[in-house]
């Protein structure tokens, strides 16, 4: 079960102090979750792949550091620091970290 690290109140975090890369695969930290949205910090080691899938919720990806490739509805999007991506609900997508990769994933109702 993912760890939720922020209470439902006004608060700030520093990503640099929160990012932790696993030895393999993906580390997911749920920063905040309520009835409408979930904010999760995902950190992947180089070479990690997330297989093609869909989500029933709209999502955004805000890349914090490093690099990857997002396959979204047949298009490849280069993920690097500062890139923002919107994914509508039910959009087919997959991900590969080409280097270490951390992004904020927001799922909305």
Secondary structure as the mmCIF struct_conf table of DSSP 4:
data_model
#
loop_
_struct_conf.conf_type_id
_struct_conf.id
_struct_conf.beg_label_comp_id
_struct_conf.beg_label_asym_id
_struct_conf.beg_label_seq_id
_struct_conf.end_label_comp_id
_struct_conf.end_label_asym_id
_struct_conf.end_label_seq_id
HELX_LH_PP_P HELX_LH_PP_P1 UNK A 2 UNK A 2
STRN STRN1 UNK A 3 UNK A 4
BEND BEND1 UNK A 8 UNK A 10
HELX_RH_AL_P HELX_RH_AL_P1 UNK A 15 UNK A 18
BEND BEND2 UNK A 23 UNK A 25
STRN STRN2 UNK A 26 UNK A 33
BEND BEND3 UNK A 35 UNK A 36
STRN STRN3 UNK A 37 UNK A 44
TURN_TY1_P TURN_TY1_P1 UNK A 46 UNK A 47
STRN STRN4 UNK A 49 UNK A 53
BEND BEND4 UNK A 56 UNK A 57
STRN STRN5 UNK A 58 UNK A 72
TURN_TY1_P TURN_TY1_P2 UNK A 73 UNK A 74
STRN STRN6 UNK A 75 UNK A 80
TURN_TY1_P TURN_TY1_P3 UNK A 81 UNK A 82
STRN STRN7 UNK A 84 UNK A 87
TURN_TY1_P TURN_TY1_P4 UNK A 89 UNK A 90
STRN STRN8 UNK A 93 UNK A 108
#
